[in-house]
Amino acid sequence: MITLDIIRKPVAADLEEFDAFVARQFTAEGDLLEEMLRYALSSRGKGIRPTLVMLSAAMNAPVKTERLGPRVSLAAMLVEMIHVASLIHDDVIDESAERRGRASVNARWQSRKAVLLGDYILARNMNIGLSSGQFDLVTHVCNSITALCEGEIFQSDCAEKQNTTRQSYLEIIHKKTASLLGTSASVGALAVRAPRERVELMRNFGEALGMAFQIQDDILDFSPSARTGKPSNNDLREGKITLPLLDVLERVDAERRSELLERLARCHEDEESVALLQRTVVEEGGLEAAARVMQGYLRRALDLLSTYEDSPARTALANLCAYVAERDR
């Protein structure tokens, strides 16, 4: 199986420099804020976004050098800290007690402080970017913040009204996940001053990868064996209709659909309803149907990569596509 260590190998030294760069830039006054900040940054997870920035930069650099340099580290920091802040805010909104197998920031310090920490990270991130004078990079990533907020509000509205359609689902995951992965890939190309058409191509690659990534997340949520660091069937408990369930709802008659939606409305307090819907999705082919959609996005991503000549970075990005499909966490 392809591992993240294999994927990171072409830019391993650059990622080490990136981690050191973030540690230097993100410090805080006051013991409590510093403790909270260190806690949040120590659980950044897989590092998919900075890895994507670095690999895109390496593949698009007009001159191959031993190190990609501080401008690329800054680009990686801008997208990664948006992601970190969004996770903190997501856990507050969802009232999640865990993040990647340990207490979420809101569970440890309460929601009010968690929201303020997320805001602090976003503000500090933009301040560092603007102070650097790399205005093209800052401008490039700002739309991602807007998209994340729009996606969260749209998803919440659809969950409350139980009116999620395939079109609205795809729009939600595009805004909440794919847009930032698209920005990660495109800002990497921008950071090494690649031509505009290559920057846009990398955005399209990252967005296709991001759509696949989120669909796999939604598949894993129905899989008790997945090691995601969060309880399985969490989306059901939050009333969210994701692609595996949506596929089943699209294929049943109106009466059965109404019954399943009534069960979904009770999932926040009724574990029997959670188990029934999980079993229904598995037995009626919802996971396999969602996986087929995911593979379609990965094929698109690989088609876009094929326009580049062979290189260690291109191979790593192709491996990243395979990793998305194979991962169980």
Sequence and secondary structure as in RCSB ss.txt:
>XXXX:A:sequence
MITLDIIRKPVAADLEEFDAFVARQFTAEGDLLEEMLRYALSSRGKGIRPTLVMLSAAMNAPVKTERLGPRVSLA
AMLVEMIHVASLIHDDVIDESAERRGRASVNARWQSRKAVLLGDYILARNMNIGLSSGQFDLVTHVCNSITALCE
GEIFQSDCAEKQNTTRQSYLEIIHKKTASLLGTSASVGALAVRAPRERVELMRNFGEALGMAFQIQDDILDFSPS
ARTGKPSNNDLREGKITLPLLDVLERVDAERRSELLERLARCHEDEESVALLQRTVVEEGGLEAAARVMQGYLRR
ALDLLSTYEDSPARTALANLCAYVAERDR
>XXXX:A:secstr
   HHHHHGGGHHHHHHHHHHHHHH   SSHHHHHHHHHHHTT TT HHHHHHHHHHHHH SS  S   HHHHHH
HHHHHHHHHHHHHHHHHHHT SEETTEE HHHHH HHHHHHHHHHHHHHHHHHHHHHT HHHHHHHHHHHHHHHH
HHHHHHHHHHHT   HHHHHHHHIIIIIHHHHHHHHHHHHHTT  HHHHHHHHHHHHHHHHHHHHHHHHHTT TT
   SS TTHHHHTT   HHHHHHHHHS HHHHHHHHHHHHTTTT HHHHHHHHHHHHHTTHHHHHHHHHHHHHHH
HHHHHTTS   HHHHHHHHHHHHHHH   
